[in-house]
Amino acid sequence: MYLLKVTDSFAAAHRLCGYEGACSNLHGHNWKVRVGIACNELDEIGMALDYGIIKSILGEILAMFDHAYLNDLPLLKGQNPTSENLARIIFEEMAEGLKPYPARICEVEIYESEKSSVVYTNA
């Protein structure tokens, strides 16, 4: 199996409802998002999946979050915009975007800072 990884980023604001601490206040992050895509076979030229396809799908997803107030996004369905929830939603959206291709999403890692990240996987 081949595991392709692509990284992109978005900037957005949010607040964590029900959290006791500074993150309950309005603040922003420059999130970094890394996706891992699994492919079992190579095509006739030796590629698992064109990185351009992965970048395009991820870019369309992240555009929905970029420079947004995450608490108001319908995509979150009223859930707290934690890094954990964002990683799961991005995973689900990537799974949908990859349906036409011989590939599947394995993991999404999202960094809300240089030192803090969460990984969502279906394993």
Backbone torsions as a table, in degrees:
resi	resn	phi	psi	omega
1	MET	NA	144.7	176.7
2	TYR	-107.5	136.0	177.7
3	LEU	-116.4	106.9	179.7
4	LEU	-92.3	138.9	-179.3
5	LYS	-125.4	135.4	178.6
6	VAL	-132.9	140.1	-179.2
7	THR	-122.0	140.4	175.7
8	ASP	-147.6	-175.8	-177.8
9	SER	-151.2	165.8	173.0
10	PHE	-152.7	156.6	177.1
11	ALA	-115.7	135.3	-179.6
12	ALA	-159.6	163.6	177.5
13	ALA	-110.0	153.9	175.0
14	HIS	-163.9	174.6	169.8
15	ARG	-144.1	147.8	-179.1
16	LEU	-98.2	109.5	-179.6
17	CYS	-73.5	137.4	179.2
18	GLY	81.6	-1.2	179.5
19	TYR	-90.7	134.8	177.9
20	GLU	-98.4	97.5	-179.2
21	GLY	161.1	-175.6	-174.9
22	ALA	-60.3	-29.9	-177.4
23	CYS	-71.8	-5.0	173.5
24	SER	-76.7	-15.0	175.8
25	ASN	-86.7	154.1	176.1
26	LEU	-59.3	128.2	178.0
27	HIS	-156.8	173.0	-178.3
28	GLY	-131.6	165.4	176.8
29	HIS	-139.4	157.1	164.2
30	ASN	-104.7	93.2	-177.1
31	TRP	-76.4	139.3	170.8
32	LYS	-108.9	133.9	-177.3
33	VAL	-123.8	127.3	176.1
34	ARG	-120.3	129.2	177.4
35	VAL	-112.3	147.0	175.2
36	GLY	-116.3	122.1	-176.6
37	ILE	-115.3	127.6	-179.6
38	ALA	-98.6	136.5	174.6
39	CYS	-135.3	138.0	-178.0
40	ASN	-91.3	-24.0	-175.2
41	GLU	-135.0	161.3	175.6
42	LEU	-100.2	152.0	176.2
43	ASP	-80.9	-172.9	-175.1
44	GLU	-64.9	-19.0	177.9
45	ILE	-104.2	6.6	174.9
46	GLY	91.0	20.4	178.2
47	MET	-109.5	144.0	175.8
48	ALA	-77.8	-52.6	175.6
49	LEU	-159.4	135.3	-179.5
50	ASP	-58.0	125.9	177.6
51	TYR	-55.9	-31.6	179.6
52	GLY	-59.7	-35.8	177.9
53	ILE	-66.3	-46.9	-179.8
54	ILE	-62.8	-45.3	-179.9
55	LYS	-61.3	-39.1	-179.4
56	SER	-66.1	-47.0	179.6
57	ILE	-62.5	-48.0	-179.8
58	LEU	-62.7	-42.1	180.0
59	GLY	-60.5	-41.0	178.2
60	GLU	-64.5	-38.6	179.0
61	ILE	-67.3	-49.6	-176.3
62	LEU	-66.9	-25.7	176.9
63	ALA	-61.6	-28.0	178.1
64	MET	-69.9	-24.6	-178.5
65	PHE	-97.0	-27.3	-169.5
66	ASP	-62.4	130.2	179.1
67	HIS	53.8	38.0	178.2
68	ALA	-113.5	161.3	168.3
69	TYR	-92.7	102.6	-168.9
70	LEU	-59.8	-31.4	-179.6
71	ASN	-60.4	-24.6	-177.6
72	ASP	-95.0	-2.6	-175.9
73	LEU	-74.8	125.9	177.1
74	PRO	-59.0	-29.3	-179.5
75	LEU	-57.3	-28.8	179.7
76	LEU	-82.8	-10.9	176.3
77	LYS	50.9	42.1	176.7
78	GLY	79.3	1.0	178.7
79	GLN	-76.9	153.7	175.5
80	ASN	-61.4	135.7	-179.0
81	PRO	-81.5	58.6	175.6
82	THR	-76.7	162.5	175.7
83	SER	-60.7	-35.2	179.2
84	GLU	-62.0	-47.8	179.4
85	ASN	-66.8	-38.5	178.1
86	LEU	-63.0	-42.1	179.6
87	ALA	-61.5	-43.0	179.8
88	ARG	-65.3	-43.4	-179.7
89	ILE	-64.1	-43.5	177.6
90	ILE	-62.1	-40.4	176.8
91	PHE	-57.7	-49.9	-178.1
92	GLU	-62.8	-40.8	178.7
93	GLU	-67.5	-38.7	176.7
94	MET	-64.2	-41.5	178.9
95	ALA	-58.0	-42.5	178.9
96	GLU	-65.6	-45.0	-178.8
97	GLY	-66.3	-26.5	-178.6
98	LEU	-87.6	-4.2	-176.2
99	LYS	-51.7	-39.0	-178.9
100	PRO	-74.5	-3.5	-172.0
101	TYR	-116.3	156.5	178.0
102	PRO	-80.4	60.9	-174.8
103	ALA	-152.7	160.5	175.9
104	ARG	-143.5	149.4	177.8
105	ILE	-75.0	134.3	178.8
106	CYS	-108.7	-36.4	-176.9
107	GLU	-160.0	154.0	171.8
108	VAL	-130.3	125.7	173.8
109	GLU	-112.6	131.3	-179.9
110	ILE	-127.2	128.0	178.9
111	TYR	-103.5	125.4	172.9
112	GLU	-94.5	-10.6	173.1
113	SER	-154.6	175.3	178.3
114	GLU	-62.6	-24.2	-172.2
115	LYS	-110.5	-3.7	-174.7
116	SER	-133.6	126.9	177.0
117	SER	-146.4	164.5	173.6
118	VAL	-134.6	146.4	176.9
119	VAL	-115.0	129.9	172.3
120	TYR	-109.5	129.4	-179.3
121	THR	-141.1	160.7	177.5
122	ASN	-96.8	9.1	-177.6
123	ALA	-77.2	NA	NA
